[in-house]
Amino acid sequence: MQVPDVTAFRLDRAVERLDQQGINYYLKKVVARTTAAVISVQCQPQNYRVVKQVMDQDGLLELTVAPEMD
Protein backbone atom coordinates (compact mmCIF):
# COMPACT_ATOMS: atom_id res chain seq x y z
CA MET A 1 0.00 0.00 0.00
CA GLN A 2 1.36 3.40 -0.98
CA VAL A 3 0.89 5.90 1.86
CA PRO A 4 0.66 9.51 0.65
CA ASP A 5 2.99 12.06 2.21
CA VAL A 6 0.70 14.46 4.06
CA THR A 7 3.43 16.24 6.01
CA ALA A 8 2.71 20.00 6.17
CA PHE A 9 -0.92 19.46 5.10
CA ARG A 10 -3.62 21.13 7.15
CA LEU A 11 -4.99 18.32 9.32
CA ASP A 12 -8.48 18.35 7.81
CA ARG A 13 -7.00 17.95 4.30
CA ALA A 14 -4.60 15.22 5.44
CA VAL A 15 -7.40 13.25 7.10
CA GLU A 16 -9.60 13.59 4.02
CA ARG A 17 -6.85 12.23 1.78
CA LEU A 18 -6.03 9.33 4.09
CA ASP A 19 -9.71 8.43 4.55
CA GLN A 20 -10.22 8.37 0.78
CA GLN A 21 -7.46 5.77 0.48
CA GLY A 22 -8.65 3.73 3.46
CA ILE A 23 -5.47 4.29 5.48
CA ASN A 24 -5.73 3.82 9.26
CA TYR A 25 -4.05 6.51 11.35
CA TYR A 26 -4.02 8.16 14.74
CA LEU A 27 -3.04 11.61 15.97
CA LYS A 28 -0.46 12.85 18.41
CA LYS A 29 -0.21 16.49 19.39
CA VAL A 30 2.99 18.37 20.18
CA VAL A 31 2.74 19.95 23.65
CA ALA A 32 4.93 22.17 25.82
CA ARG A 33 8.26 20.73 27.03
CA THR A 34 7.09 20.94 30.63
CA THR A 35 4.66 18.09 29.91
CA ALA A 36 4.97 14.85 27.95
CA ALA A 37 6.52 15.21 24.49
CA VAL A 38 3.41 13.93 22.70
CA ILE A 39 -0.07 12.87 23.76
CA SER A 40 -3.13 11.47 22.02
CA VAL A 41 -5.57 14.27 21.24
CA GLN A 42 -8.82 15.42 19.78
CA CYS A 43 -8.45 18.78 18.04
CA GLN A 44 -10.10 21.10 15.53
CA PRO A 45 -8.50 19.82 12.31
CA GLN A 46 -8.62 23.15 10.49
CA ASN A 47 -6.35 24.67 13.17
CA TYR A 48 -3.56 22.07 13.00
CA ARG A 49 -0.86 20.96 10.56
CA VAL A 50 0.81 17.59 10.19
CA VAL A 51 4.46 18.05 11.17
CA LYS A 52 5.56 14.41 11.04
CA GLN A 53 4.24 11.06 9.90
CA VAL A 54 5.60 7.61 10.66
CA MET A 55 4.27 4.07 10.37
CA ASP A 56 4.22 2.44 13.80
CA GLN A 57 5.10 -1.19 14.49
CA ASP A 58 1.40 -2.17 14.33
CA GLY A 59 1.05 -0.81 10.79
CA LEU A 60 -0.88 2.31 11.78
CA LEU A 61 0.13 5.70 10.50
CA GLU A 62 1.03 8.08 13.32
CA LEU A 63 0.46 11.76 12.50
CA THR A 64 2.14 14.26 14.80
CA VAL A 65 0.28 17.56 14.65
CA ALA A 66 0.92 21.08 15.89
CA PRO A 67 -1.28 24.16 16.04
CA GLU A 68 -0.97 26.63 13.18
CA MET A 69 0.63 29.91 14.13
CA ASP A 70 -0.78 33.19 12.88
trRosetta pair geometry for C-beta under 8 A, 3 or more apart (Angstrom, degrees):
i j d omega theta_ij theta_ji phi_ij phi_ji
1 23 7.3 155 154 -98 134 95
3 23 6.0 108 -122 -128 87 147
3 53 7.8 -160 143 142 128 134
3 55 7.0 178 -7 -69 165 113
3 61 6.2 161 -147 -90 140 132
4 17 5.7 -82 70 149 150 126
4 18 7.2 -140 48 -81 106 66
4 21 6.8 152 -7 -6 111 158
4 23 7.9 -145 22 -9 84 157
5 53 7.2 178 -143 50 58 137
6 9 4.3 -56 -175 17 81 135
6 13 7.6 179 -154 108 109 83
6 14 3.8 108 169 -132 137 99
6 17 6.0 170 -94 68 122 135
6 18 6.7 -59 -31 -48 154 103
6 50 5.2 52 119 47 91 164
6 53 6.3 87 55 -46 84 152
6 63 7.2 -30 84 -114 120 122
7 50 5.5 -120 -119 113 36 106
7 51 7.0 32 -151 -173 85 15
7 52 6.7 23 -116 -104 108 23
7 53 5.7 -127 -65 5 87 104
8 49 6.2 -8 -151 179 35 118
8 50 6.6 -53 1 72 19 82
8 51 7.6 66 -75 -105 51 42
9 13 4.8 -127 179 88 109 108
9 14 3.9 138 91 -64 129 93
9 17 7.2 -76 -159 14 169 137
9 49 6.9 165 85 -152 32 74
9 50 5.3 19 52 24 79 116
10 13 4.7 77 63 12 86 108
10 14 7.0 -163 85 -11 38 89
10 45 7.3 93 149 153 84 80
10 46 6.5 13 171 -139 125 47
10 48 7.3 115 -164 82 61 48
10 49 5.9 -55 -105 -99 43 71
10 68 7.6 -9 -118 -62 89 131
11 14 5.5 -55 -142 37 34 113
11 15 6.1 33 160 -19 68 106
11 27 7.7 37 -146 -115 127 131
11 43 7.2 34 84 91 173 113
11 45 3.9 -132 102 -156 107 78
11 46 7.3 -110 57 -54 91 19
11 47 7.8 -18 28 59 122 44
11 48 4.1 25 -20 82 135 98
11 49 6.5 -132 -38 -95 78 17
11 50 6.2 131 -92 -46 66 79
11 63 7.6 125 -127 142 91 141
11 65 5.5 28 -87 -126 125 139
12 15 5.9 -53 -145 37 29 111
12 16 6.4 34 154 -22 62 107
12 45 3.8 118 -66 122 76 119
12 46 5.0 3 -17 -72 135 65
13 16 5.6 -52 -148 34 31 115
13 17 6.5 29 155 -17 64 106
14 17 5.9 -59 -153 37 29 109
14 18 6.3 22 155 -13 66 110
14 50 4.9 96 -74 -28 165 135
14 63 6.6 131 136 -134 144 150
15 18 5.9 -58 -143 41 30 107
15 19 6.0 32 158 -21 66 109
15 25 7.7 -140 -115 68 70 136
15 45 6.0 -62 7 -137 138 149
16 19 5.9 -57 -145 37 25 111
16 20 6.5 30 155 -24 61 106
17 20 5.8 -53 -152 29 29 114
17 21 6.9 9 157 -2 62 109
18 21 6.1 -70 -153 46 32 99
18 23 4.4 -89 -164 64 86 110
18 25 5.5 -10 165 -7 158 138
18 61 7.0 -136 -138 67 138 150
19 22 7.5 38 -174 -73 33 30
19 23 7.7 -90 -62 45 22 72
23 61 5.8 24 157 0 113 139
24 59 7.7 55 65 119 119 83
24 60 5.2 -71 114 -124 104 82
24 61 6.7 152 93 19 53 86
25 60 6.3 143 -113 178 29 83
25 61 4.0 -38 -103 75 90 99
25 62 7.2 171 -158 -80 77 17
25 63 5.6 37 176 -14 126 108
26 40 6.9 -36 165 -126 117 103
26 60 5.9 26 1 153 100 132
26 61 7.6 160 20 83 56 56
26 62 6.1 -21 65 -113 83 62
26 63 7.2 -170 89 27 34 80
27 40 6.9 103 83 -151 70 63
27 41 5.7 -78 114 59 113 83
27 43 7.2 -134 145 21 154 107
27 63 5.3 -32 -108 73 63 98
27 64 7.9 125 -165 -104 58 23
27 65 5.7 -16 -158 3 105 123
28 38 4.2 26 170 174 122 123
28 39 6.7 146 -153 68 77 22
28 40 6.3 -55 -102 -90 64 46
28 41 7.0 99 -152 8 25 97
28 62 6.1 14 -3 -177 116 101
28 63 7.1 174 26 86 71 47
28 64 4.9 -30 75 -105 102 68
28 65 7.1 157 78 19 46 73
29 38 6.7 151 65 -153 38 73
29 39 6.0 -29 54 63 89 75
29 40 7.8 71 9 179 89 11
29 41 3.8 29 -13 -10 127 150
29 43 6.2 124 -88 -40 133 139
29 48 7.6 -79 -117 -128 97 142
29 64 7.6 152 -96 -160 15 61
29 65 5.5 -34 -104 70 65 88
29 66 7.3 128 -160 -90 65 42
30 37 7.8 -40 -135 169 64 61
30 38 6.4 -39 -93 -100 45 81
30 51 6.8 -3 -26 40 134 147
30 64 6.3 67 -49 173 90 102
30 65 7.1 -140 2 91 84 38
30 66 4.4 -7 35 -92 125 95
31 35 5.0 -45 123 74 129 120
31 36 6.6 50 58 72 130 66
31 37 7.4 147 50 169 85 15
31 38 7.0 151 12 -109 90 30
31 39 6.0 20 -14 10 136 107
32 35 5.5 75 69 17 83 95
33 37 7.8 12 -122 -100 55 64
35 39 7.6 -35 135 -30 120 127
36 39 5.5 98 79 -60 125 96
38 64 6.3 -72 -120 -124 138 105
41 65 7.5 -115 61 59 132 115
43 47 6.9 -117 161 69 103 102
43 48 5.4 62 120 -32 138 142
43 65 6.8 -158 52 102 150 142
43 67 7.9 -134 -166 -83 140 82
44 47 4.5 48 88 15 104 115
44 48 7.2 146 81 -11 58 97
45 48 6.1 -75 -145 42 37 102
47 67 5.9 -17 146 -141 94 83
47 68 5.8 -130 -174 23 51 101
48 65 4.3 35 168 172 128 123
48 66 6.5 152 -152 75 84 25
48 67 5.8 -60 -99 -100 71 42
48 68 6.6 -150 -101 -23 18 80
49 65 6.6 160 78 -151 33 78
49 66 6.1 -25 59 62 83 77
49 68 5.6 96 -22 -78 103 83
50 53 6.1 11 174 -51 124 102
50 63 5.1 -65 -126 -163 107 108
50 64 7.2 99 -160 70 63 50
50 65 5.8 -49 -98 -95 47 78
51 64 5.4 -64 65 103 89 95
51 65 6.5 135 7 -126 88 24
51 66 4.9 34 -27 3 136 112
52 63 7.6 153 84 -159 54 42
52 64 4.1 10 55 44 99 119
53 61 6.1 -4 -169 -176 105 101
53 62 6.8 161 -152 82 53 55
53 63 5.3 -13 -102 -104 88 65
53 64 7.3 -151 -71 19 41 74
54 61 7.6 160 85 -154 29 58
54 62 5.2 -13 64 57 78 105
55 59 6.6 -11 -177 -137 106 34
55 60 7.3 154 -155 78 62 29
55 61 5.8 -39 -99 -98 64 61
55 62 7.4 159 -111 12 13 82
56 59 7.2 -54 73 17 70 18
56 60 5.2 -6 41 61 111 81
56 61 7.7 -176 2 -99 82 10
56 62 5.2 83 -44 -30 104 115
